[in-house]
């Protein structure tokens, strides 16, 4: 998961943690796995890239206050690489899924969306940005 260029379409390629307390999660995983935290703007807020030896291993972000008040628990989301996130989102709906988070760009990384499948499981869709693909020799 730390080199998206090596992850083919249709394979899991990224993971992130939606945390009820992002600072506590950063401290826990930093102590447990030695992950370092890099803050980055995204979707009108910020998220944290988690790294080991300068390589991305995933990300985490603070759940919104509304979700915390609704008692949405902290949870991990796994992302599958797709060629076109808008197309994959449309196909998910045609296959009986629902869109939880519409496609949006994570600057410098990817266009992402989150869907729920017909049995209620969440999965993220991940389309690397062209600059990220070119940087890794896939453009």
C-alpha positions as CSV (number, residue, x, y, z in Angstrom):
1,X,0.0,0.0,0.0
2,X,2.9,2.4,0.2
3,X,3.6,2.4,-3.5
4,X,0.4,3.0,-5.4
5,X,2.2,2.6,-8.8
6,X,2.6,-1.1,-7.9
7,X,-1.1,-1.6,-7.1
8,X,-3.2,-2.5,-10.1
9,X,-6.8,-1.5,-10.8
10,X,-9.3,-3.6,-8.8
11,X,-6.9,-4.1,-5.9
12,X,-6.8,-2.6,-2.5
13,X,-4.4,0.3,-2.4
14,X,-5.0,2.6,0.6
15,X,-6.5,2.6,4.0
16,X,-7.6,5.5,6.3
17,X,-9.0,5.9,9.8
18,X,-11.9,8.1,10.6
19,X,-11.3,8.8,14.3
20,X,-13.4,10.2,17.0
21,X,-10.2,11.7,18.4
22,X,-7.6,12.1,15.7
23,X,-4.9,13.4,18.1
24,X,-5.3,10.3,20.3
25,X,-5.2,8.0,17.3
26,X,-2.0,9.7,15.9
27,X,-0.3,9.2,19.3
28,X,-1.4,5.6,19.6
29,X,-0.3,4.5,16.2
30,X,2.9,6.5,16.4
31,X,3.9,4.7,19.6
32,X,2.6,1.3,18.4
33,X,4.0,1.2,14.8
34,X,6.4,4.1,14.7
35,X,4.1,6.0,12.2
36,X,4.9,9.6,11.7
37,X,2.1,12.1,10.9
38,X,2.1,14.6,8.0
39,X,-0.8,17.1,8.0
40,X,-2.3,17.9,4.6
41,X,-5.3,19.9,3.4
42,X,-8.2,18.0,1.9
43,X,-11.9,18.5,1.1
44,X,-12.2,21.8,3.0
45,X,-10.4,20.4,6.1
46,X,-7.2,18.5,6.8
47,X,-6.2,14.9,7.1
48,X,-3.0,13.2,8.3
49,X,-0.8,11.1,6.1
50,X,0.7,8.3,8.1
51,X,4.3,7.3,7.1
52,X,7.1,4.9,8.0
53,X,10.6,5.8,6.8
54,X,9.0,8.4,4.5
55,X,6.7,6.0,2.8
56,X,2.9,6.4,3.1
57,X,1.0,3.6,4.9
58,X,-2.4,5.3,5.1
59,X,-4.1,8.3,6.5
60,X,-6.4,9.4,9.3
61,X,-8.8,12.2,9.9
62,X,-11.1,13.6,12.6
63,X,-14.7,12.6,12.3
64,X,-17.0,15.6,12.1
65,X,-18.6,16.9,15.3
66,X,-22.0,15.9,13.9
67,X,-20.8,12.3,13.4
68,X,-19.3,12.2,16.9
69,X,-22.6,13.4,18.4
70,X,-24.4,10.7,16.4
71,X,-22.0,8.2,18.1
72,X,-20.4,7.1,14.8
73,X,-17.5,5.0,16.0
74,X,-14.0,5.3,14.8
75,X,-13.5,3.1,11.7
76,X,-11.1,2.1,9.0
77,X,-12.0,2.4,5.3
78,X,-10.1,0.4,2.7
79,X,-9.8,1.8,-0.9
80,X,-9.7,-0.1,-4.2
81,X,-7.9,1.4,-7.1
82,X,-10.1,2.3,-10.0
83,X,-9.3,3.8,-13.5
84,X,-12.1,6.4,-13.2
85,X,-13.7,7.2,-9.9
86,X,-16.8,8.9,-11.4
87,X,-17.5,5.9,-13.6
88,X,-16.9,3.4,-10.8
89,X,-19.3,5.4,-8.6
90,X,-22.0,5.3,-11.3
91,X,-21.4,1.5,-11.8
92,X,-21.7,0.9,-8.1
93,X,-25.2,2.4,-8.0
94,X,-26.2,0.4,-11.1
95,X,-25.0,-2.8,-9.3
96,X,-27.2,-2.1,-6.2
97,X,-24.8,0.0,-4.1
98,X,-25.2,3.5,-2.7
99,X,-22.8,6.5,-2.7
100,X,-21.8,7.6,0.8
101,X,-19.2,10.2,-0.2
102,X,-19.3,11.6,-3.7
103,X,-16.0,11.8,-5.7
104,X,-13.6,14.5,-4.6
105,X,-9.9,15.3,-4.9
106,X,-7.3,14.7,-2.2
107,X,-4.6,17.2,-3.4
108,X,-1.5,15.6,-4.6
109,X,-2.8,12.1,-4.2
110,X,-6.1,10.9,-5.7
111,X,-9.8,11.3,-6.5
112,X,-11.7,9.3,-4.0
113,X,-15.3,8.3,-3.2
114,X,-16.9,6.0,-0.6
115,X,-19.7,3.5,-1.5
116,X,-21.7,1.0,0.4
117,X,-22.4,-2.4,-1.2
118,X,-25.7,-4.2,-1.2
119,X,-24.8,-6.1,2.0
120,X,-23.9,-2.9,3.9
121,X,-20.1,-3.0,3.7
122,X,-18.2,0.3,3.0
123,X,-15.4,0.5,0.5
124,X,-13.5,3.4,-0.9
125,X,-12.7,4.0,-4.5
126,X,-9.3,5.5,-5.3
127,X,-8.2,7.0,-8.7
128,X,-4.6,8.2,-8.5
129,X,-4.2,11.8,-9.8
130,X,-2.3,12.0,-13.2
131,X,0.6,13.8,-11.5
132,X,1.0,10.9,-9.0
133,X,0.8,8.3,-11.8
134,X,3.4,10.2,-13.9
135,X,5.7,10.5,-10.8
136,X,5.6,6.7,-10.5
137,X,6.1,6.0,-14.2
138,X,2.4,5.2,-15.0
139,X,1.2,8.1,-17.1
